[in-house]
Each structure stands twice: as C-alpha cells, then as structure tokens.
C-alpha cells in the first residue's frame, strides 16, 4: 500500500546517506523503521491501556506471592 510521509531535510539527508552507504533503498529503511517502531509502540500503548484498567479496578490482578504459591515456586 503506497503511503506518503513528509520528512524534514535533516531526516531525509540521514536516510539518503544510510541508503547510499549500504546499497539499500530508502523504502527498505522506512519499512524497517516503521516495523520496529510499530512493535515498540504497540507494546507501550497496549501496556498503558492495561495499566489504566488496573488503576480503575477493571482488570483483575494477582499478587506475586499468590502466583508463586499457585505455581509451587516457594516450595
């Protein structure tokens, strides 16, 4: 799916230099950046969503002591 992104001149120059020095395309690096960044953003925002539900009492929690006991880790 084609997508347009506007980059400031400094970022564009850095991307061009990286592509030139490595022989890869700008598109290759943009895909890599998006994929890695998206993984990190999903982790962060989904965790923040769960944390908010915990704070509101909408998400069930378990103490570390109970989990250790239930798993037989304190024996």
URFENJO-V895356 format. One record per residue. N is the residue number from 1. RES is the residue in one small letter. PHI is phi in whole degrees, 0 to 359 (999 if undefined). Layout:
# URFENJO-V895356
n=N res=RES phi=PHI
n=N res=RES phi=PHI
This chain:
# URFENJO-V895356
n=1 res=x phi=999
n=2 res=x phi=292
n=3 res=x phi=221
n=4 res=x phi=258
n=5 res=x phi=223
n=6 res=x phi=266
n=7 res=x phi=247
n=8 res=x phi=287
n=9 res=x phi=302
n=10 res=x phi=295
n=11 res=x phi=296
n=12 res=x phi=297
n=13 res=x phi=295
n=14 res=x phi=296
n=15 res=x phi=296
n=16 res=x phi=299
n=17 res=x phi=296
n=18 res=x phi=300
n=19 res=x phi=299
n=20 res=x phi=295
n=21 res=x phi=288
n=22 res=x phi=255
n=23 res=x phi=77
n=24 res=x phi=257
n=25 res=x phi=271
n=26 res=x phi=300
n=27 res=x phi=300
n=28 res=x phi=302
n=29 res=x phi=291
n=30 res=x phi=297
n=31 res=x phi=298
n=32 res=x phi=300
n=33 res=x phi=299
n=34 res=x phi=295
n=35 res=x phi=299
n=36 res=x phi=293
n=37 res=x phi=294
n=38 res=x phi=295
n=39 res=x phi=302
n=40 res=x phi=294
n=41 res=x phi=293
n=42 res=x phi=299
n=43 res=x phi=303
n=44 res=x phi=296
n=45 res=x phi=290
n=46 res=x phi=291
n=47 res=x phi=294
n=48 res=x phi=298
n=49 res=x phi=295
n=50 res=x phi=296
n=51 res=x phi=302
n=52 res=x phi=297
n=53 res=x phi=295
n=54 res=x phi=297
n=55 res=x phi=299
n=56 res=x phi=275
n=57 res=x phi=78
n=58 res=x phi=266
n=59 res=x phi=237
n=60 res=x phi=288
n=61 res=x phi=235
n=62 res=x phi=224
n=63 res=x phi=288
n=64 res=x phi=298
n=65 res=x phi=298
n=66 res=x phi=293
n=67 res=x phi=296
n=68 res=x phi=301
n=69 res=x phi=297
n=70 res=x phi=298
n=71 res=x phi=271
n=72 res=x phi=70
n=73 res=x phi=273
n=74 res=x phi=263
n=75 res=x phi=282
